[in-house]
Structure formats: C-alpha cells, structure tokens
C-alpha cells in the first residue's frame, strides 16, 4: 500500500480497536488521527503516546479530565461525551473511520462520519441493525463506502467480488460457531453463569459479543446487518452452524455455485482488508493449516432452544423499530445477566417480551430510534 491511509478509531481500547492499532503498528502508511474509548484511560494514554493522534475522545467526562492532565505534556487534544465522540468521527484529517464501539452508541457518530464524507470500516453491527435505512441512504447521498469488518460480512463481501449483477445471488450462507452451548437444550441452560457463557470455543471477543454469540443473538444481529449491507431480503439469508469457524461465510449463486471465504479465526484479516481494500497486504502468523481441519461440518441452528435467532429474523423482515427493540432489549438483558440479576435463559425471554410489548413504527426517524432504544431498556428493567 503506497498511499497513506488516515483513520479514526472509535473504540480503540476494545478487541477490534486494539487489533486495528496492531495493524497500524505493522504498516506505518496507516496513520491514526483520532481514537476514542468509554473509560479505559490507562490504555488510551498508552495508545495516544504511541500513535500521537490529534484527538482523543472519552465518553466518561470525569475520566476525560483525568486523561487531559495525564497528556498535558503532549499535543493531543482531549474531548469528552457524545459530542467528543462525534468530533472524533468527523475529524478533518481522517479519510476512514473504524466504528468499533459496542452497541447502539455507534449509530450517531457513524452518521456524523458519513456526513463528513468519511468511508466507514464497520465493526459496530448495531448501527445498521437499528438505523440501516438511514445509514445506507446517507452513504449513498454522500458518496461514501461502508466496508464490513465483521468476519462473516467481510467473507460475504469478499465472496461477492466479481459478481456482475446482484440478481445472480441466490442466497447468503451466514456461518455461526454455535458458541459454547451448541447441542444443549433449554433445561440444560437454566443455571448457566456469566463465566461459562464467556468461554467461546474459537474467538477472543469482548464480553457483550461473546454472550450474544452463545445465545445466537449475535447471529441474528448479523442477519439484519447483512440485509442492509448487501441489499438482500432476510429470507435469502440462511444461518448455518459451523463449529470450526474456518468458513467465515458463503455466497450461493443462481447457478448453484457457492463461493466461500476461508481463513484462520483471526479478526486481523477482515480488519486489515477493510482498511486496505481493494488491495491485500501481507499478514504474519495467521496462515490456515488445512491438515489441522480434516473435517468441516455444518448444522442447522436449534431455534427452539436458541429462539432469539428467530426473533431477529422476524425483526429483520418487519423492520421499523423492531430491530432496535430487539437490540436494545438484548443490551439491557445481557447487562443484567452479567450482574447476575437475571438468568441466562432470561436474556432471550426479555427480548421476546419487549418485542411483544410494542407497536411497530415503519421507517423511524433517528429520534424515534433513540426513543425506542430507551423504551426497550425500561421494558427489560
């Protein structure tokens, strides 16, 4: 990559954010212009001193004050709150924004980045889940690209290279690891603890995404995200359980040819591809050794036990505010589960209750989406 790439990383202290900076460490052509975090100022200070961004945003205003003192000997400007996050998203010197914050909090800064004509390396699936109709329309209006960072959506994106006409696509085959509880029934999941749910068999991810992977909520969110990313009907997206996490997803064409993207379960690959597309750069230590995987298996998801996936499919089909209700109820329920205030099975139950308690609003505005987010959280408690 000869041309310099200037990026802003929203959520630089999380799993995706730290791996993004690892790639920037490997390729000095990638310049870090802004970084942000919620409250982890110890790591944020280290990142700021190493990468020397112009701007650091901290959501927690008190932590931002602390960081400002710590970085007083540098030229780094420290900002805070939602306005600070939006400033990091729209910073003039960046051409690409990596949206790696967790949850619906990624929606507004992504919108600000698009309006500032930044290309989006999208790792925050909730942005499209809750506001897909708004975000995709704005991207088209402002002429910016949305390149997926999620391994599954990156695989789909890569498998579509060379596709001349979207009408050639029969369906998307979206793979899921099945999480730590694959094969178990509801009566075996009554006493699951947060520690057990956080033991993902293949991936090293943040706590929220790992819990969502275990309930198949994460796969449901990815179905809705794929609907918007690839302009495809939900019923043309099929989820397959693939325990080895080697086939990251596939595209089946109308002639029944299937093109898949395979690779080691390593998030650096999709992150790097999103940053360097359409180029591919050398990456160390993530070669796929096929001899270690003599068998690749695929199974149907158990939607009786893990029925949140069916709830997500319904939300994706019907659209409106239902995807926001699904997402926000899950965010609130996972938080309560992590605090041991509700059971593991209570997560999916809470989502179902919230979705049954609302009247849908088609084509919601941003304000209606944010109101629905708050309302869903009150329904969960």
C-alpha atoms as one frame of an Amber mdcrd trajectory, in Angstrom:
protein
   0.000   0.000   0.000   1.775   3.109  -1.245  -0.904   5.640  -0.467  -1.222
   6.901   3.109  -4.408   5.887   4.941  -5.629   8.235   7.670  -8.037   6.698
  10.148 -10.051   7.464  13.235 -10.691   4.506  15.555 -13.860   4.725  17.632
 -13.499   2.198  20.438  -9.722   1.886  20.291  -9.363   0.062  23.636 -11.716
  -2.814  22.770 -10.944  -6.044  20.944 -11.429  -4.678  17.400  -9.820  -1.346
  18.254  -6.626  -2.814  19.695  -6.253  -5.149  16.713  -6.769  -2.203  14.353
  -3.887  -0.419  16.065  -1.818  -3.606  15.802  -2.247  -3.439  12.030  -1.317
   0.256  12.055   1.782  -0.696  14.023   2.734  -3.116  11.219   2.016  -0.704
   8.369   3.257   2.844   9.046   1.288   4.050   5.989  -1.769   3.778   8.242
  -1.859   6.970  10.299  -4.014   7.254  13.428  -5.679  10.683  13.550  -8.189
  10.132  16.363  -9.023   7.454  18.945 -11.818   7.050  21.466 -12.859   4.933
  24.422 -15.539   4.831  27.062 -13.446   4.998  30.229 -10.219   2.949  29.917
  -7.865   5.917  30.122  -4.839   3.859  31.185  -4.759   2.070  27.824  -5.955
   5.172  25.984  -2.986   7.135  27.335  -0.579   4.436  26.113  -2.201   4.474
  22.685  -2.105   8.270  22.497   1.597   8.374  23.368   2.458   5.659  20.836
   0.344   6.758  17.857   0.231  10.518  18.550  -3.304  11.204  17.256  -4.550
  14.761  17.027  -7.636  13.960  19.092  -8.673  11.574  21.860 -12.329  11.276
  22.865 -13.514   9.819  26.188 -17.210   9.193  26.773 -16.836   9.437  30.576
 -16.395  13.162  31.244 -14.620  12.726  34.579 -12.179  10.240  33.058 -11.605
  12.712  30.227 -10.495  15.329  32.757  -8.013  12.829  34.216  -6.657  11.957
  30.782  -6.265  15.618  29.862  -3.948  16.049  32.861  -2.010  12.875  32.008
  -1.471  14.042  28.402  -0.686  17.660  29.291   2.899  17.217  28.073   1.706
  16.239  24.561  -0.049  17.978  21.681  -3.009  15.597  21.873  -6.378  17.300
  22.365  -8.795  15.518  24.718 -12.580  15.851  24.291 -15.468  14.119  26.044
 -19.032  12.854  25.880 -21.198  12.222  22.838 -20.088  15.478  21.229 -16.453
  14.431  21.609 -17.149  11.052  20.034 -18.852  12.768  17.100 -15.860  15.113
  16.760 -13.521  12.111  16.573 -15.791  10.560  13.931 -15.784  13.673  11.743
 -12.171  14.813  12.202 -10.919  16.545   9.027  -7.612  14.691   8.756  -9.137
  11.183   8.593 -10.468   9.571   5.428 -11.758   6.381   7.084 -13.489   5.783
  10.412 -13.327   2.400  12.129 -16.519   2.126  14.158 -15.609  -0.370  16.868
 -17.713   0.931  19.753 -20.203  -1.535  21.234 -23.963  -1.153  20.956 -26.361
   1.473  19.638 -23.965   4.195  20.822 -22.204   3.689  17.478 -25.171   4.929
  15.426 -24.892   8.696  15.882 -21.100   9.020  15.411 -21.332   6.839  12.292
 -23.934   9.208  10.881 -21.658  12.164  11.692 -18.732  10.426   9.970 -20.779
   9.802   6.828 -21.943  13.408   6.731 -18.277  14.407   6.945 -17.688  12.179
   3.879 -15.608   9.558   5.679 -15.548   5.971   4.455 -16.723   3.561   7.143
 -14.939   0.381   8.250 -17.957  -1.005  10.071 -17.412  -3.181  13.132 -20.456
  -1.852  15.004 -23.300  -4.005  13.657 -25.893  -2.181  15.776 -25.509   0.855
  13.513 -27.178  -0.970  10.621 -29.443  -3.084  12.828 -31.112  -0.029  14.321
 -30.676   2.600  11.618 -29.931   0.706   8.420 -32.455   2.617   6.311 -30.968
   5.942   7.441 -27.289   4.996   7.266 -27.369   3.330   3.839 -29.331   6.241
   2.345 -26.836   8.752   3.774 -23.857   6.725   2.499 -25.354   6.843  -0.987
 -26.127  10.564  -0.696 -22.604  11.480   0.476 -20.825   9.017  -1.815 -19.004
   7.054   0.886 -18.269   3.340   1.190 -19.278   1.067   4.054 -16.816  -1.833
   4.212 -17.677  -4.569   6.742 -15.222  -5.579   9.457 -17.221  -8.454  10.985
 -15.559 -11.667   9.803 -18.814 -13.050   8.368 -19.749  -9.913   6.458 -16.193
  -9.467   5.251 -16.369 -13.046   3.951 -19.609 -12.280   2.105 -18.119  -9.055
   0.734 -15.031 -10.924  -0.475 -17.146 -13.720  -1.974 -19.083 -11.132  -3.974
 -16.017  -9.690  -5.673 -16.521 -10.216  -9.380 -20.298 -10.515  -9.099 -21.644
  -8.584 -12.086 -25.262  -8.330 -11.016 -26.833  -8.778  -7.567 -29.632 -10.721
  -9.272 -27.083 -13.510  -9.740 -27.107 -14.096  -5.964 -29.429 -16.881  -4.831
 -28.738 -16.563  -1.108 -26.182 -15.799   1.551 -24.970 -18.608   3.809 -24.032
 -16.972   7.104 -21.947 -19.191   9.360 -22.019 -19.299  13.157 -19.780 -21.172
  15.563 -22.743 -22.125  17.737 -20.976 -20.776  20.822 -20.135 -22.786  23.961
 -23.602 -24.354  24.341 -24.091 -25.957  20.940 -26.165 -29.127  21.262 -27.641
 -28.241  24.632 -31.384 -27.898  25.315 -33.173 -25.260  27.396 -33.369 -27.435
  30.509 -29.561 -27.743  30.429 -29.096 -23.952  30.314 -31.090 -22.937  33.404
 -28.085 -22.419  35.671 -25.526 -21.083  33.203 -23.200 -18.476  34.730 -21.591
 -15.469  33.016 -18.214 -17.206  33.310 -19.491 -20.219  31.366 -21.133 -18.051
  28.695 -17.891 -16.114  28.202 -15.906 -19.231  27.177 -16.149 -19.004  23.406
 -14.641 -22.040  21.665 -12.894 -20.210  18.808 -12.857 -16.424  19.065 -11.408
 -13.913  21.517 -14.023 -11.149  21.642 -15.450  -8.600  24.035 -17.889  -9.756
  26.740 -21.087  -8.462  25.101 -20.372 -10.060  21.704 -19.310 -13.328  23.366
 -22.543 -13.585  25.374 -24.535 -12.730  22.226 -22.692 -15.448  20.339 -23.751
 -18.014  22.938 -27.465 -17.088  22.623 -27.295 -16.729  18.790 -28.409 -13.118
  19.270 -25.175 -12.056  17.606 -26.036 -14.117  14.526 -29.485 -12.557  14.471
 -27.956  -9.091  14.530 -25.642 -10.152  11.694 -28.614 -11.289   9.593 -30.158
  -7.814   9.893 -26.792  -6.175   9.205 -26.356  -8.306   6.082 -29.808  -7.254
   4.873 -28.645  -3.622   4.738 -25.019  -4.151   3.728 -25.870  -6.285   0.712
 -29.414  -5.086  -0.051 -30.853  -8.584   0.267 -34.074  -9.956   1.735 -33.857
 -11.615   5.154 -35.383 -14.800   3.728 -32.426 -15.102   1.355 -30.025 -15.295
   4.312 -29.525 -18.762   5.792 -27.672 -19.331   9.057 -25.511 -22.463   9.304
 -23.701 -23.684  12.426 -20.061 -24.277  11.512 -18.191 -25.317  14.637 -14.661
 -24.923  13.257 -15.021 -21.192  12.341 -12.892 -21.706   9.238 -15.517 -20.982
   6.574 -16.434 -17.442   7.558 -19.476 -17.276   5.254 -20.520 -18.114   1.700
 -22.499 -16.764  -1.235 -24.608 -19.145  -3.303 -25.347 -18.027  -6.853 -28.325
 -18.808  -9.090 -26.354 -21.488 -10.935 -25.793 -23.158  -7.518 -22.094 -22.298
  -7.456 -21.023 -21.478  -3.896 -18.101 -19.134  -3.231 -16.725 -19.106   0.299
 -14.010 -17.222   2.144 -11.903 -19.353   4.463  -9.258 -18.378   6.953  -7.986
 -18.855  10.473 -10.279 -17.406  13.170  -8.319 -14.159  13.361 -10.072 -10.779
  13.255  -6.978  -9.008  11.963  -7.670 -10.336   8.465 -11.117  -8.705   7.984
  -9.959  -5.534   9.767  -6.931  -5.202   7.506  -8.951  -5.935   4.372 -11.472
  -3.237   5.299  -8.640  -0.723   5.706  -6.677  -1.643   2.569  -9.462  -2.685
   0.135  -9.148  -3.315  -2.773  -5.508  -4.173  -2.021  -4.328  -7.171   0.006
  -1.253  -6.814   2.208   0.999  -9.414   3.807  -0.052 -10.646   7.240   2.054
 -12.774   9.564   1.080 -15.647  11.857  -2.428 -16.351  10.592  -1.877 -18.961
   7.870  -4.571 -21.598   7.655  -3.232 -25.137   8.015  -5.859 -27.339   6.357
  -4.288 -30.507   7.773  -5.483 -29.416  11.231  -9.077 -29.362   9.951  -9.670
 -32.681   8.170 -13.416 -32.210   8.583 -15.539 -29.068   8.185 -19.074 -29.570
   9.470 -22.326 -27.650   9.001 -25.550 -27.952  11.008 -28.937 -26.300  11.205
 -29.312 -23.894  14.164 -31.530 -25.099  17.028 -34.088 -22.272  17.021 -36.250
 -23.986  19.637 -33.528 -23.676  22.252 -31.921 -20.525  20.864 -35.112 -18.828
  19.716 -33.623 -15.325  19.788 -32.386 -16.044  16.256 -35.992 -16.427  15.048
 -36.919 -13.207  16.878 -34.138 -11.424  14.990 -35.299 -12.851  11.666 -38.789
 -11.537  12.396 -37.400  -8.120  13.344 -35.366  -8.059  10.141 -38.350  -8.965
   7.971 -40.732  -6.456   9.545 -38.182  -3.668  10.008 -39.253  -0.352  11.538
 -38.320  -0.026  15.200 -38.478  -3.780  15.880 -34.748  -4.310  15.215 -33.992
  -1.508  17.690 -36.281  -3.092  20.288 -34.578  -6.457  19.701 -31.089  -4.979
  20.008 -31.694  -2.684  22.968 -33.630  -5.270  24.966 -30.695  -7.618  24.450
 -28.154  -4.978  25.526 -30.105  -4.356  28.745 -30.685  -8.063  29.404 -27.029
  -9.019  28.879 -26.009  -6.329  31.337 -28.440  -7.719  33.929 -27.185 -11.259
  33.279 -23.585 -10.147  33.767 -24.689  -8.630  37.090 -26.392 -11.946  37.956
 -29.787 -10.216  38.203 -31.466 -12.408  35.584 -30.830 -15.944  34.362 -29.118
 -16.887  31.125 -32.448 -18.004  29.629 -33.888 -14.694  30.792 -31.957 -12.865
  28.046 -33.990 -14.309  25.174 -37.174 -14.177  27.246 -36.630 -10.443  27.847
 -36.156  -9.779  24.126 -39.361 -11.642  23.284 -41.344  -9.775  25.941 -40.059
  -6.398  24.717 -40.899  -7.160  21.079 -44.409  -8.272  22.037 -44.956  -5.076
  24.035 -44.520  -2.518  21.269 -46.389  -1.327  18.215 -44.079  -1.107  15.232
 -43.198   2.199  13.573 -42.203   1.889   9.884 -39.262   3.996   8.645 -38.487
   5.541  12.045 -36.556   8.790  12.360 -33.317   8.931  14.354 -35.220  10.441
  17.294 -37.791   7.619  17.154 -34.990   5.041  17.091 -33.339   6.597  20.146
 -36.696   6.741  21.958 -37.346   3.094  21.107 -33.903   2.263  22.496 -34.749
   3.893  25.834 -38.204   2.302  25.945 -36.860  -1.211  25.309 -34.458  -0.821
  28.204 -37.259   0.191  30.575 -39.257  -2.877  29.490 -36.332  -5.122  30.450
 -35.849  -3.303  33.741
